[in-house]
Amino acid sequence: MEESKKTPCRKKKYEKVGFEHKLFIIDQIHNGQISINHASQKYGISRSSISYWIKKYSTLEQINTGMAKKDEIKKLKEKIAELEFVKDFQQDVIADMELITGVDMAKKSLPKTLADEIEKKKQDRLKENG
């Protein structure tokens, strides 16, 4: 039996990154332009190094800005969900009114995409009620 040769495990060598470049990467991450994982792949730098730089070089203002953007995104997602709910409710009301009155209000006064959604709701209501 032949003994397999084992190659010694070597640490991956990274080039030294300049201070300005570190700040540039940190700023991109804080502004939400890039994730730590993507920055690691893009610039060939370990995630742990980037995380260390963020802790070491981030200013309180940058950290607060990053947190504020996450809060803003969360609020916008909540607002979108609320508006979707309102839109669905309004479409339900219009569909019901059209079924009661027999007048197609949506086709005359709303954009085609909305009118089509209301027409679908009407058809669904008719199927449900038989």
N, CA, C and O atoms as CSV, one atom per row, in Angstrom:
chain,resi,resn,atom,element,x,y,z
A,1,MET,N,N,0.824,-1.190,0.000
A,1,MET,CA,C,0.000,0.000,0.000
A,1,MET,C,C,0.859,1.240,0.000
A,1,MET,O,O,1.838,1.368,0.735
A,2,GLU,N,N,0.449,2.132,-0.847
A,2,GLU,CA,C,1.199,3.370,-0.951
A,2,GLU,C,C,0.652,4.388,0.040
A,2,GLU,O,O,-0.559,4.574,0.160
A,3,GLU,N,N,1.538,5.021,0.723
A,3,GLU,CA,C,1.113,6.035,1.691
A,3,GLU,C,C,0.807,7.322,0.942
A,3,GLU,O,O,1.637,7.807,0.173
A,4,SER,N,N,-0.386,7.879,1.162
A,4,SER,CA,C,-0.744,9.104,0.443
A,4,SER,C,C,0.019,10.281,1.035
A,4,SER,O,O,0.204,10.394,2.247
A,5,LYS,N,N,0.442,11.128,0.157
A,5,LYS,CA,C,1.192,12.311,0.599
A,5,LYS,C,C,0.221,13.391,1.039
A,5,LYS,O,O,-0.736,13.718,0.337
A,6,LYS,N,N,0.477,13.920,2.177
A,6,LYS,CA,C,-0.373,14.989,2.692
A,6,LYS,C,C,0.325,16.316,2.480
A,6,LYS,O,O,1.483,16.506,2.851
A,7,THR,N,N,-0.408,17.220,1.877
A,7,THR,CA,C,0.158,18.555,1.704
A,7,THR,C,C,-0.176,19.376,2.936
A,7,THR,O,O,-1.291,19.298,3.453
A,8,PRO,N,N,0.758,20.146,3.400
A,8,PRO,CA,C,0.486,20.945,4.594
A,8,PRO,C,C,-0.599,21.982,4.315
A,8,PRO,O,O,-0.671,22.559,3.230
A,9,CYS,N,N,-1.420,22.195,5.305
A,9,CYS,CA,C,-2.498,23.172,5.182
A,9,CYS,C,C,-1.910,24.567,5.336
A,9,CYS,O,O,-1.275,24.875,6.344
A,10,ARG,N,N,-2.119,25.378,4.363
A,10,ARG,CA,C,-1.573,26.732,4.417
A,10,ARG,C,C,-2.702,27.745,4.488
A,10,ARG,O,O,-3.756,27.589,3.873
A,11,LYS,N,N,-2.448,28.756,5.240
A,11,LYS,CA,C,-3.400,29.842,5.360
A,11,LYS,C,C,-3.420,30.631,4.060
A,11,LYS,O,O,-2.384,30.840,3.429
A,12,LYS,N,N,-4.599,31.061,3.674
A,12,LYS,CA,C,-4.715,31.869,2.472
A,12,LYS,C,C,-4.070,33.225,2.724
A,12,LYS,O,O,-4.296,33.846,3.763
A,13,LYS,N,N,-3.280,33.671,1.786
A,13,LYS,CA,C,-2.608,34.959,1.956
A,13,LYS,C,C,-3.479,36.071,1.387
A,13,LYS,O,O,-4.001,35.972,0.277
A,14,TYR,N,N,-3.618,37.104,2.158
A,14,TYR,CA,C,-4.374,38.279,1.728
A,14,TYR,C,C,-3.429,39.453,1.573
A,14,TYR,O,O,-2.463,39.610,2.320
A,15,GLU,N,N,-3.736,40.271,0.583
A,15,GLU,CA,C,-2.934,41.480,0.415
A,15,GLU,C,C,-3.344,42.492,1.468
A,15,GLU,O,O,-4.485,42.504,1.929
A,16,LYS,N,N,-2.408,43.331,1.836
A,16,LYS,CA,C,-2.700,44.370,2.804
A,16,LYS,C,C,-3.643,45.390,2.161
A,16,LYS,O,O,-3.441,45.809,1.022
A,17,VAL,N,N,-4.658,45.772,2.902
A,17,VAL,CA,C,-5.651,46.703,2.379
A,17,VAL,C,C,-5.414,48.071,3.017
A,17,VAL,O,O,-5.251,48.183,4.232
A,18,GLY,N,N,-5.399,49.087,2.194
A,18,GLY,CA,C,-5.154,50.442,2.687
A,18,GLY,C,C,-6.322,50.981,3.505
A,18,GLY,O,O,-7.462,50.536,3.369
A,19,PHE,N,N,-6.007,51.939,4.347
A,19,PHE,CA,C,-6.997,52.542,5.248
A,19,PHE,C,C,-8.171,53.140,4.468
A,19,PHE,O,O,-9.327,52.929,4.834
A,20,GLU,N,N,-7.883,53.878,3.404
A,20,GLU,CA,C,-8.945,54.507,2.607
A,20,GLU,C,C,-9.872,53.459,1.995
A,20,GLU,O,O,-11.090,53.636,1.959
A,21,HIS,N,N,-9.282,52.374,1.517
A,21,HIS,CA,C,-10.080,51.298,0.909
A,21,HIS,C,C,-10.969,50.632,1.960
A,21,HIS,O,O,-12.115,50.277,1.682
A,22,LYS,N,N,-10.426,50.467,3.176
A,22,LYS,CA,C,-11.222,49.901,4.266
A,22,LYS,C,C,-12.438,50.782,4.539
A,22,LYS,O,O,-13.560,50.290,4.665
A,23,LEU,N,N,-12.199,52.099,4.630
A,23,LEU,CA,C,-13.293,53.035,4.893
A,23,LEU,C,C,-14.320,53.022,3.763
A,23,LEU,O,O,-15.521,53.129,4.010
A,24,PHE,N,N,-13.849,52.891,2.533
A,24,PHE,CA,C,-14.740,52.831,1.376
A,24,PHE,C,C,-15.656,51.610,1.478
A,24,PHE,O,O,-16.861,51.716,1.247
A,25,ILE,N,N,-15.091,50.459,1.821
A,25,ILE,CA,C,-15.875,49.223,1.944
A,25,ILE,C,C,-16.875,49.348,3.089
A,25,ILE,O,O,-18.042,48.986,2.940
A,26,ILE,N,N,-16.417,49.863,4.236
A,26,ILE,CA,C,-17.296,50.047,5.396
A,26,ILE,C,C,-18.458,50.964,5.037
A,26,ILE,O,O,-19.604,50.695,5.398
A,27,ASP,N,N,-18.159,52.040,4.329
A,27,ASP,CA,C,-19.200,52.997,3.943
A,27,ASP,C,C,-20.226,52.340,3.025
A,27,ASP,O,O,-21.426,52.571,3.175
A,28,GLN,N,N,-19.769,51.529,2.083
A,28,GLN,CA,C,-20.692,50.824,1.190
A,28,GLN,C,C,-21.619,49.909,1.985
A,28,GLN,O,O,-22.814,49.830,1.699
A,29,ILE,N,N,-21.070,49.224,2.976
A,29,ILE,CA,C,-21.871,48.307,3.789
A,29,ILE,C,C,-22.891,49.090,4.612
A,29,ILE,O,O,-24.060,48.713,4.679
A,30,HIS,N,N,-22.446,50.182,5.239
A,30,HIS,CA,C,-23.360,50.973,6.069
A,30,HIS,C,C,-24.461,51.635,5.254
A,30,HIS,O,O,-25.569,51.834,5.753
A,31,ASN,N,N,-24.164,51.976,4.002
A,31,ASN,CA,C,-25.172,52.608,3.150
A,31,ASN,C,C,-26.101,51.593,2.487
A,31,ASN,O,O,-26.995,51.971,1.731
A,32,GLY,N,N,-25.892,50.309,2.767
A,32,GLY,CA,C,-26.763,49.282,2.217
A,32,GLY,C,C,-26.504,48.973,0.756
A,32,GLY,O,O,-27.317,48.311,0.112
A,33,GLN,N,N,-25.379,49.444,0.219
A,33,GLN,CA,C,-25.073,49.192,-1.184
A,33,GLN,C,C,-24.555,47.777,-1.397
A,33,GLN,O,O,-24.629,47.237,-2.501
A,34,ILE,N,N,-24.027,47.177,-0.323
A,34,ILE,CA,C,-23.376,45.878,-0.447
A,34,ILE,C,C,-23.437,45.193,0.918
A,34,ILE,O,O,-23.422,45.862,1.951
A,35,SER,N,N,-23.505,43.871,0.920
A,35,SER,CA,C,-23.493,43.125,2.187
A,35,SER,C,C,-22.052,42.752,2.527
A,35,SER,O,O,-21.161,42.853,1.685
A,36,ILE,N,N,-21.836,42.325,3.757
A,36,ILE,CA,C,-20.488,41.894,4.153
A,36,ILE,C,C,-20.065,40.701,3.305
A,36,ILE,O,O,-18.922,40.632,2.854
A,37,ASN,N,N,-20.983,39.759,3.084
A,37,ASN,CA,C,-20.654,38.576,2.264
A,37,ASN,C,C,-20.255,38.978,0.851
A,37,ASN,O,O,-19.268,38.481,0.310
A,38,HIS,N,N,-21.028,39.880,0.261
A,38,HIS,CA,C,-20.736,40.303,-1.114
A,38,HIS,C,C,-19.425,41.074,-1.170
A,38,HIS,O,O,-18.646,40.904,-2.109
A,39,ALA,N,N,-19.173,41.920,-0.177
A,39,ALA,CA,C,-17.914,42.682,-0.123
A,39,ALA,C,C,-16.735,41.720,-0.020
A,39,ALA,O,O,-15.698,41.925,-0.652
A,40,SER,N,N,-16.901,40.669,0.781
A,40,SER,CA,C,-15.845,39.677,0.953
A,40,SER,C,C,-15.495,39.022,-0.380
A,40,SER,O,O,-14.321,38.869,-0.719
A,41,GLN,N,N,-16.520,38.640,-1.125
A,41,GLN,CA,C,-16.297,37.999,-2.428
A,41,GLN,C,C,-15.736,38.997,-3.435
A,41,GLN,O,O,-14.804,38.686,-4.177
A,42,LYS,N,N,-16.306,40.185,-3.456
A,42,LYS,CA,C,-15.931,41.188,-4.455
A,42,LYS,C,C,-14.484,41.637,-4.297
A,42,LYS,O,O,-13.759,41.786,-5.282
A,43,TYR,N,N,-14.071,41.848,-3.056
A,43,TYR,CA,C,-12.736,42.403,-2.817
A,43,TYR,C,C,-11.721,41.353,-2.371
A,43,TYR,O,O,-10.554,41.680,-2.156
A,44,GLY,N,N,-12.148,40.094,-2.228
A,44,GLY,CA,C,-11.221,39.038,-1.833
A,44,GLY,C,C,-10.690,39.218,-0.417
A,44,GLY,O,O,-9.509,38.996,-0.152
A,45,ILE,N,N,-11.575,39.622,0.485
A,45,ILE,CA,C,-11.207,39.875,1.881
A,45,ILE,C,C,-12.114,39.010,2.749
A,45,ILE,O,O,-13.299,38.859,2.453
A,46,SER,N,N,-11.565,38.444,3.813
A,46,SER,CA,C,-12.381,37.574,4.659
A,46,SER,C,C,-13.484,38.378,5.351
A,46,SER,O,O,-13.325,39.562,5.647
A,47,ARG,N,N,-14.608,37.696,5.600
A,47,ARG,CA,C,-15.731,38.338,6.296
A,47,ARG,C,C,-15.330,38.778,7.698
A,47,ARG,O,O,-15.760,39.826,8.179
A,48,SER,N,N,-14.502,37.967,8.345
A,48,SER,CA,C,-14.087,38.315,9.709
A,48,SER,C,C,-13.251,39.592,9.721
A,48,SER,O,O,-13.363,40.395,10.647
A,49,SER,N,N,-12.413,39.787,8.701
A,49,SER,CA,C,-11.621,41.020,8.615
A,49,SER,C,C,-12.529,42.226,8.438
A,49,SER,O,O,-12.347,43.256,9.086
A,50,ILE,N,N,-13.512,42.086,7.548
A,50,ILE,CA,C,-14.440,43.190,7.304
A,50,ILE,C,C,-15.228,43.506,8.563
A,50,ILE,O,O,-15.406,44.675,8.905
A,51,SER,N,N,-15.703,42.477,9.257
A,51,SER,CA,C,-16.436,42.693,10.503
A,51,SER,C,C,-15.564,43.404,11.528
A,51,SER,O,O,-16.032,44.290,12.243
A,52,TYR,N,N,-14.309,43.019,11.597
A,52,TYR,CA,C,-13.362,43.673,12.519
A,52,TYR,C,C,-13.200,45.147,12.163
A,52,TYR,O,O,-13.217,46.010,13.040
A,53,TRP,N,N,-13.041,45.431,10.862
A,53,TRP,CA,C,-12.888,46.819,10.438
A,53,TRP,C,C,-14.122,47.635,10.815
A,53,TRP,O,O,-14.012,48.773,11.270
A,54,ILE,N,N,-15.296,47.037,10.620
A,54,ILE,CA,C,-16.536,47.753,10.924
A,54,ILE,C,C,-16.556,48.132,12.404
A,54,ILE,O,O,-16.883,49.266,12.753
A,55,LYS,N,N,-16.204,47.178,13.274
A,55,LYS,CA,C,-16.177,47.480,14.711
A,55,LYS,C,C,-15.123,48.529,15.043
A,55,LYS,O,O,-15.346,49.399,15.885
A,56,LYS,N,N,-13.981,48.443,14.379
A,56,LYS,CA,C,-12.856,49.321,14.703
A,56,LYS,C,C,-13.005,50.725,14.134
A,56,LYS,O,O,-12.700,51.705,14.814
A,57,TYR,N,N,-13.471,50.832,12.891
A,57,TYR,CA,C,-13.434,52.120,12.199
A,57,TYR,C,C,-14.781,52.819,12.040
A,57,TYR,O,O,-14.819,53.999,11.692
A,58,SER,N,N,-15.871,52.123,12.284
A,58,SER,CA,C,-17.174,52.758,12.098
A,58,SER,C,C,-17.378,53.859,13.127
A,58,SER,O,O,-17.081,53.699,14.311
A,59,THR,N,N,-17.884,54.953,12.649
A,59,THR,CA,C,-18.222,56.035,13.561
A,59,THR,C,C,-19.636,55.804,14.068
A,59,THR,O,O,-20.410,55.068,13.457
A,60,LEU,N,N,-19.962,56.417,15.155
A,60,LEU,CA,C,-21.312,56.297,15.714
A,60,LEU,C,C,-22.337,56.784,14.687
A,60,LEU,O,O,-23.427,56.222,14.574
A,61,GLU,N,N,-21.982,57.826,13.948
A,61,GLU,CA,C,-22.890,58.373,12.929
A,61,GLU,C,C,-23.179,57.337,11.848
A,61,GLU,O,O,-24.325,57.183,11.425
A,62,GLN,N,N,-22.134,56.618,11.395
A,62,GLN,CA,C,-22.329,55.592,10.366
A,62,GLN,C,C,-23.217,54.471,10.885
A,62,GLN,O,O,-24.099,53.992,10.173
A,63,ILE,N,N,-22.985,54.054,12.125
A,63,ILE,CA,C,-23.779,52.980,12.705
A,63,ILE,C,C,-25.234,53.409,12.809
A,63,ILE,O,O,-26.133,52.643,12.462
A,64,ASN,N,N,-25.474,54.630,13.285
A,64,ASN,CA,C,-26.843,55.140,13.409
A,64,ASN,C,C,-27.510,55.275,12.044
A,64,ASN,O,O,-28.698,54.984,11.903
A,65,THR,N,N,-26.753,55.715,11.038
A,65,THR,CA,C,-27.298,55.855,9.684
A,65,THR,C,C,-27.714,54.492,9.146
A,65,THR,O,O,-28.787,54.354,8.559
A,66,GLY,N,N,-26.864,53.484,9.344
A,66,GLY,CA,C,-27.188,52.134,8.889
A,66,GLY,C,C,-28.433,51.616,9.585
A,66,GLY,O,O,-29.293,51.010,8.944
A,67,MET,N,N,-28.543,51.844,10.888
A,67,MET,CA,C,-29.715,51.397,11.640
A,67,MET,C,C,-30.949,52.162,11.187
A,67,MET,O,O,-32.032,51.588,11.076
A,68,ALA,N,N,-30.789,53.472,10.922
A,68,ALA,CA,C,-31.917,54.285,10.479
A,68,ALA,C,C,-32.435,53.786,9.130
A,68,ALA,O,O,-33.644,53.758,8.903
A,69,LYS,N,N,-31.534,53.396,8.242
A,69,LYS,CA,C,-31.958,52.893,6.931
A,69,LYS,C,C,-32.726,51.582,7.075
A,69,LYS,O,O,-33.707,51.356,6.366
A,70,LYS,N,N,-32.288,50.722,7.987
A,70,LYS,CA,C,-33.003,49.461,8.215
A,70,LYS,C,C,-34.396,49.747,8.763
A,70,LYS,O,O,-35.371,49.108,8.365
A,71,ASP,N,N,-34.486,50.720,9.688
A,71,ASP,CA,C,-35.789,51.105,10.231
A,71,ASP,C,C,-36.683,51.677,9.135
A,71,ASP,O,O,-37.878,51.385,9.078
A,72,GLU,N,N,-36.087,52.499,8.264
A,72,GLU,CA,C,-36.848,53.105,7.168
A,72,GLU,C,C,-37.376,52.023,6.220
A,72,GLU,O,O,-38.524,52.086,5.781
A,73,ILE,N,N,-36.543,51.042,5.909
A,73,ILE,CA,C,-36.967,49.948,5.038
A,73,ILE,C,C,-38.117,49.182,5.690
A,73,ILE,O,O,-39.101,48.846,5.030
A,74,LYS,N,N,-37.988,48.909,6.991
A,74,LYS,CA,C,-39.036,48.188,7.710
A,74,LYS,C,C,-40.351,48.972,7.667
A,74,LYS,O,O,-41.412,48.393,7.434
A,75,LYS,N,N,-40.281,50.293,7.891
A,75,LYS,CA,C,-41.486,51.129,7.865
A,75,LYS,C,C,-42.102,51.149,6.468
A,75,LYS,O,O,-43.324,51.101,6.326
A,76,LEU,N,N,-41.262,51.218,5.440
A,76,LEU,CA,C,-41.770,51.224,4.066
A,76,LEU,C,C,-42.450,49.897,3.724
A,76,LEU,O,O,-43.480,49.883,3.050
A,77,LYS,N,N,-41.883,48.795,4.183
A,77,LYS,CA,C,-42.516,47.488,3.943
A,77,LYS,C,C,-43.869,47.411,4.641
A,77,LYS,O,O,-44.832,46.877,4.090
A,78,GLU,N,N,-43.935,47.951,5.865
A,78,GLU,CA,C,-45.210,47.961,6.592
A,78,GLU,C,C,-46.235,48.832,5.860
A,78,GLU,O,O,-47.410,48.477,5.774
A,79,LYS,N,N,-45.781,49.976,5.334
A,79,LYS,CA,C,-46.675,50.879,4.609
A,79,LYS,C,C,-47.183,50.216,3.332
A,79,LYS,O,O,-48.355,50.361,2.984
A,80,ILE,N,N,-46.307,49.485,2.629
A,80,ILE,CA,C,-46.714,48.773,1.417
A,80,ILE,C,C,-47.792,47.743,1.750
A,80,ILE,O,O,-48.788,47.626,1.037
A,81,ALA,N,N,-47.589,47.000,2.834
A,81,ALA,CA,C,-48.569,45.992,3.244
A,81,ALA,C,C,-49.907,46.651,3.565
A,81,ALA,O,O,-50.963,46.136,3.198
A,82,GLU,N,N,-49.857,47.789,4.250
A,82,GLU,CA,C,-51.082,48.523,4.598
A,82,GLU,C,C,-51.805,49.002,3.341
A,82,GLU,O,O,-53.025,48.876,3.234
A,83,LEU,N,N,-51.047,49.552,2.393
A,83,LEU,CA,C,-51.653,50.047,1.157
A,83,LEU,C,C,-52.226,48.913,0.314
A,83,LEU,O,O,-53.266,49.081,-0.323
A,84,GLU,N,N,-51.559,47.762,0.303
A,84,GLU,CA,C,-52.086,46.590,-0.405
A,84,GLU,C,C,-53.424,46.171,0.197
A,84,GLU,O,O,-54.359,45.829,-0.527
A,85,PHE,N,N,-53.508,46.199,1.529
A,85,PHE,CA,C,-54.749,45.846,2.214
A,85,PHE,C,C,-55.866,46.817,1.824
A,85,PHE,O,O,-56.979,46.395,1.512
A,86,VAL,N,N,-55.562,48.125,1.844
A,86,VAL,CA,C,-56.553,49.151,1.484
A,86,VAL,C,C,-57.001,48.962,0.038
A,86,VAL,O,O,-58.191,49.045,-0.262
A,87,LYS,N,N,-56.042,48.705,-0.860
A,87,LYS,CA,C,-56.375,48.499,-2.277
A,87,LYS,C,C,-57.311,47.306,-2.440
A,87,LYS,O,O,-58.309,47.386,-3.156
A,88,ASP,N,N,-56.984,46.198,-1.770
A,88,ASP,CA,C,-57.844,45.011,-1.855
A,88,ASP,C,C,-59.239,45.297,-1.326
A,88,ASP,O,O,-60.230,44.872,-1.919
A,89,PHE,N,N,-59.320,46.010,-0.219
A,89,PHE,CA,C,-60.621,46.361,0.354
A,89,PHE,C,C,-61.433,47.216,-0.618
A,89,PHE,O,O,-62.616,46.961,-0.840
A,90,GLN,N,N,-60.785,48.238,-1.198
A,90,GLN,CA,C,-61.475,49.112,-2.149
A,90,GLN,C,C,-61.930,48.332,-3.377
A,90,GLN,O,O,-63.027,48.557,-3.888
A,91,GLN,N,N,-61.091,47.418,-3.848
A,91,GLN,CA,C,-61.477,46.614,-5.002
A,91,GLN,C,C,-62.661,45.706,-4.667
A,91,GLN,O,O,-63.544,45.497,-5.498
A,92,ASP,N,N,-62.674,45.172,-3.448
A,92,ASP,CA,C,-63.810,44.348,-3.019
A,92,ASP,C,C,-65.100,45.160,-3.020
A,92,ASP,O,O,-66.145,44.688,-3.467
A,93,VAL,N,N,-65.011,46.388,-2.512
A,93,VAL,CA,C,-66.195,47.259,-2.462
A,93,VAL,C,C,-66.682,47.570,-3.873
A,93,VAL,O,O,-67.881,47.506,-4.148
A,94,ILE,N,N,-65.760,47.904,-4.760
A,94,ILE,CA,C,-66.132,48.222,-6.146
A,94,ILE,C,C,-66.750,46.998,-6.821
A,94,ILE,O,O,-67.765,47.106,-7.509
A,95,ALA,N,N,-66.128,45.831,-6.618
A,95,ALA,CA,C,-66.652,44.601,-7.225
A,95,ALA,C,C,-68.072,44.326,-6.723
A,95,ALA,O,O,-68.955,43.978,-7.506
A,96,ASP,N,N,-68.286,44.484,-5.409
A,96,ASP,CA,C,-69.632,44.274,-4.849
A,96,ASP,C,C,-70.635,45.268,-5.424
A,96,ASP,O,O,-71.755,44.893,-5.771
A,97,MET,N,N,-70.237,46.530,-5.526
A,97,MET,CA,C,-71.145,47.554,-6.078
A,97,MET,C,C,-71.488,47.262,-7.534
A,97,MET,O,O,-72.629,47.437,-7.960
A,98,GLU,N,N,-70.498,46.818,-8.286
A,98,GLU,CA,C,-70.760,46.485,-9.691
A,98,GLU,C,C,-71.721,45.300,-9.799
A,98,GLU,O,O,-72.588,45.276,-10.673
A,99,LEU,N,N,-71.564,44.325,-8.915
A,99,LEU,CA,C,-72.466,43.169,-8.939
A,99,LEU,C,C,-73.887,43.586,-8.553
A,99,LEU,O,O,-74.856,43.094,-9.130
A,100,ILE,N,N,-74.011,44.490,-7.582
A,100,ILE,CA,C,-75.332,44.937,-7.122
A,100,ILE,C,C,-76.013,45.804,-8.176
A,100,ILE,O,O,-77.185,45.601,-8.493
A,101,THR,N,N,-75.268,46.775,-8.720
A,101,THR,CA,C,-75.871,47.732,-9.655
A,101,THR,C,C,-75.877,47.257,-11.100
A,101,THR,O,O,-76.708,47.690,-11.898
A,102,GLY,N,N,-74.947,46.366,-11.435
A,102,GLY,CA,C,-74.842,45.913,-12.821
A,102,GLY,C,C,-74.104,46.891,-13.716
A,102,GLY,O,O,-74.070,46.709,-14.933
A,103,VAL,N,N,-73.511,47.924,-13.134
A,103,VAL,CA,C,-72.772,48.934,-13.895
A,103,VAL,C,C,-71.275,48.670,-13.750
A,103,VAL,O,O,-70.776,48.503,-12.637
A,104,ASP,N,N,-70.552,48.631,-14.888
A,104,ASP,CA,C,-69.095,48.438,-14.844
A,104,ASP,C,C,-68.400,49.780,-14.656
A,104,ASP,O,O,-68.027,50.440,-15.626
A,105,MET,N,N,-68.230,50.177,-13.395
A,105,MET,CA,C,-67.580,51.463,-13.089
A,105,MET,C,C,-66.075,51.384,-13.312
A,105,MET,O,O,-65.471,52.343,-13.794
A,106,ALA,N,N,-65.465,50.261,-12.970
A,106,ALA,CA,C,-64.014,50.129,-13.012
A,106,ALA,C,C,-63.463,50.299,-14.425
A,106,ALA,O,O,-62.462,50.986,-14.627
A,107,LYS,N,N,-64.122,49.669,-15.407
A,107,LYS,CA,C,-63.623,49.727,-16.783
A,107,LYS,C,C,-63.622,51.148,-17.321
A,107,LYS,O,O,-62.777,51.509,-18.139
A,108,LYS,N,N,-64.585,51.962,-16.851
A,108,LYS,CA,C,-64.706,53.330,-17.355
A,108,LYS,C,C,-63.733,54.298,-16.695
A,108,LYS,O,O,-63.266,55.243,-17.331
A,109,SER,N,N,-63.424,54.065,-15.411
A,109,SER,CA,C,-62.708,55.100,-14.683
A,109,SER,C,C,-61.349,54.705,-14.110
A,109,SER,O,O,-60.635,55.561,-13.588
A,110,LEU,N,N,-60.978,53.427,-14.198
A,110,LEU,CA,C,-59.710,52.999,-13.605
A,110,LEU,C,C,-58.752,52.482,-14.671
A,110,LEU,O,O,-59.176,52.076,-15.753
A,111,PRO,N,N,-57.449,52.499,-14.359
A,111,PRO,CA,C,-56.481,51.909,-15.295
A,111,PRO,C,C,-56.805,50.443,-15.545
A,111,PRO,O,O,-57.391,49.774,-14.694
A,112,LYS,N,N,-56.424,49.954,-16.707
A,112,LYS,CA,C,-56.772,48.600,-17.140
A,112,LYS,C,C,-56.345,47.536,-16.135
A,112,LYS,O,O,-57.109,46.607,-15.872
A,113,THR,N,N,-55.142,47.649,-15.565
A,113,THR,CA,C,-54.670,46.617,-14.633
A,113,THR,C,C,-55.576,46.524,-13.407
A,113,THR,O,O,-55.886,45.428,-12.941
A,114,LEU,N,N,-55.998,47.674,-12.887
A,114,LEU,CA,C,-56.886,47.661,-11.724
A,114,LEU,C,C,-58.267,47.148,-12.109
A,114,LEU,O,O,-58.880,46.373,-11.375
A,115,ALA,N,N,-58.749,47.588,-13.264
A,115,ALA,CA,C,-60.062,47.128,-13.730
A,115,ALA,C,C,-60.063,45.612,-13.913
A,115,ALA,O,O,-61.048,44.945,-13.597
A,116,ASP,N,N,-58.954,45.069,-14.425
A,116,ASP,CA,C,-58.848,43.614,-14.607
A,116,ASP,C,C,-58.869,42.889,-13.264
A,116,ASP,O,O,-59.496,41.838,-13.130
A,117,GLU,N,N,-58.176,43.459,-12.262
A,117,GLU,CA,C,-58.178,42.850,-10.927
A,117,GLU,C,C,-59.589,42.843,-10.335
A,117,GLU,O,O,-60.003,41.862,-9.717
A,118,ILE,N,N,-60.320,43.938,-10.526
A,118,ILE,CA,C,-61.688,44.027,-10.010
A,118,ILE,C,C,-62.588,43.036,-10.742
A,118,ILE,O,O,-63.439,42.396,-10.123
A,119,GLU,N,N,-62.408,42.907,-12.046
A,119,GLU,CA,C,-63.196,41.945,-12.820
A,119,GLU,C,C,-62.945,40.526,-12.308
A,119,GLU,O,O,-63.881,39.734,-12.198
A,120,LYS,N,N,-61.704,40.207,-11.999
A,120,LYS,CA,C,-61.374,38.886,-11.452
A,120,LYS,C,C,-62.066,38.681,-10.103
A,120,LYS,O,O,-62.582,37.599,-9.826
A,121,LYS,N,N,-62.075,39.719,-9.269
A,121,LYS,CA,C,-62.746,39.620,-7.964
A,121,LYS,C,C,-64.254,39.378,-8.162
A,121,LYS,O,O,-64.867,38.594,-7.437
A,122,LYS,N,N,-64.831,40.061,-9.146
A,122,LYS,CA,C,-66.257,39.864,-9.433
A,122,LYS,C,C,-66.521,38.420,-9.844
A,122,LYS,O,O,-67.470,37.792,-9.373
A,123,GLN,N,N,-65.670,37.901,-10.730
A,123,GLN,CA,C,-65.845,36.513,-11.195
A,123,GLN,C,C,-65.702,35.536,-10.027
A,123,GLN,O,O,-66.449,34.563,-9.931
A,124,ASP,N,N,-64.733,35.800,-9.135
A,124,ASP,CA,C,-64.544,34.939,-7.962
A,124,ASP,C,C,-65.778,34.987,-7.069
A,124,ASP,O,O,-66.193,33.958,-6.535
A,125,ARG,N,N,-66.369,36.166,-6.900
A,125,ARG,CA,C,-67.574,36.328,-6.058
A,125,ARG,C,C,-68.754,35.558,-6.661
A,125,ARG,O,O,-69.522,34.907,-5.953
A,126,LEU,N,N,-68.871,35.653,-7.987
A,126,LEU,CA,C,-69.970,34.952,-8.651
A,126,LEU,C,C,-69.817,33.427,-8.506
A,126,LEU,O,O,-70.804,32.714,-8.326
A,127,LYS,N,N,-68.574,32.938,-8.586
A,127,LYS,CA,C,-68.321,31.500,-8.425
A,127,LYS,C,C,-68.640,31.065,-6.991
A,127,LYS,O,O,-69.221,30.003,-6.769
A,128,GLU,N,N,-68.244,31.914,-6.010
A,128,GLU,CA,C,-68.497,31.573,-4.613
A,128,GLU,C,C,-70.000,31.508,-4.307
A,128,GLU,O,O,-70.466,30.622,-3.590
A,129,ASN,N,N,-70.745,32.472,-4.872
A,129,ASN,CA,C,-72.176,32.562,-4.572
A,129,ASN,C,C,-73.030,31.695,-5.513
A,129,ASN,O,O,-74.230,31.524,-5.298
A,130,GLY,N,N,-72.400,31.164,-6.540
A,130,GLY,CA,C,-73.101,30.249,-7.451
A,130,GLY,C,C,-74.054,30.994,-8.279
A,130,GLY,O,O,-74.743,30.404,-9.111
